[in-house]
């Protein structure tokens, strides 16, 4: 959603079903770090809510998932920003 600001804001919400707080927080950290890696290519001026689901995902998986999601929503300006 557009926020009318010169910068984007993001919040990561782990979905229910994580077995422990450690797993939930690891998921949140991985997803936020993936966002930081993609941030230079993400359009400014949006509020972004990411709901992260449980699974056997590593950081690289989260990065690929987030890049795909942002590309589909036309918020990621270029696919090369992932690198």
C-alpha positions as CSV (number, residue, x, y, z in Angstrom):
1,X,0.0,0.0,0.0
2,X,1.3,3.5,-0.8
3,X,2.3,5.4,2.3
4,X,2.9,8.9,0.9
5,X,6.4,9.0,2.2
6,X,9.8,9.1,0.5
7,X,10.7,5.7,1.9
8,X,9.2,2.2,2.3
9,X,8.4,0.6,5.6
10,X,8.3,-3.2,6.2
11,X,6.9,-5.5,8.9
12,X,7.5,-9.3,9.0
13,X,4.8,-11.3,10.7
14,X,5.5,-15.1,11.3
15,X,2.3,-17.1,10.8
16,X,1.0,-19.4,13.5
17,X,2.4,-22.9,13.6
18,X,6.0,-22.3,14.5
19,X,7.0,-24.8,17.2
20,X,9.1,-22.5,19.3
21,X,9.9,-18.8,19.7
22,X,13.4,-19.5,18.5
23,X,12.1,-20.8,15.1
24,X,9.7,-17.9,14.8
25,X,12.4,-15.3,15.5
26,X,14.9,-17.1,13.1
27,X,12.3,-16.9,10.4
28,X,11.7,-13.2,11.1
29,X,15.5,-12.4,11.1
30,X,16.0,-14.3,7.8
31,X,13.1,-12.5,6.1
32,X,14.2,-9.1,7.3
33,X,17.8,-9.8,6.1
34,X,16.4,-10.9,2.7
35,X,14.5,-7.6,2.5
36,X,17.7,-5.7,3.3
37,X,19.5,-7.4,0.5
38,X,16.7,-6.5,-1.9
39,X,16.1,-3.0,-0.6
40,X,18.1,-1.1,-3.2
41,X,15.8,-2.4,-6.0
42,X,12.5,-2.0,-4.1
43,X,10.3,1.0,-5.0
44,X,10.0,3.7,-2.4
45,X,6.9,5.0,-0.7
46,X,5.1,1.7,0.2
47,X,4.1,0.0,3.4
48,X,4.9,-3.7,3.0
49,X,3.6,-6.5,5.3
50,X,5.2,-9.9,4.8
51,X,3.6,-13.0,6.4
52,X,6.2,-15.7,6.7
53,X,5.1,-19.3,6.9
54,X,6.8,-22.2,8.6
55,X,8.8,-24.6,6.5
56,X,12.3,-25.9,6.1
57,X,13.6,-22.7,4.5
58,X,17.1,-21.3,4.6
59,X,18.1,-17.7,4.0
60,X,18.6,-18.3,0.3
61,X,15.0,-19.7,0.0
62,X,13.5,-16.7,1.8
63,X,15.5,-14.4,-0.5
64,X,14.2,-16.2,-3.6
65,X,10.6,-16.2,-2.2
66,X,10.7,-12.5,-1.3
67,X,12.2,-11.5,-4.7
68,X,9.5,-13.4,-6.5
69,X,6.8,-11.9,-4.4
70,X,8.1,-8.3,-4.9
71,X,8.5,-8.9,-8.6
72,X,4.9,-10.1,-9.0
73,X,3.6,-7.1,-7.1
74,X,5.8,-4.8,-9.3
75,X,7.7,-3.4,-6.3
76,X,11.1,-4.9,-7.2
77,X,12.5,-2.7,-10.0
78,X,15.0,-5.2,-11.3
79,X,15.8,-8.9,-10.8
80,X,19.5,-8.1,-10.5
81,X,19.0,-6.3,-7.2
82,X,18.9,-9.7,-5.6
83,X,22.6,-10.1,-6.0
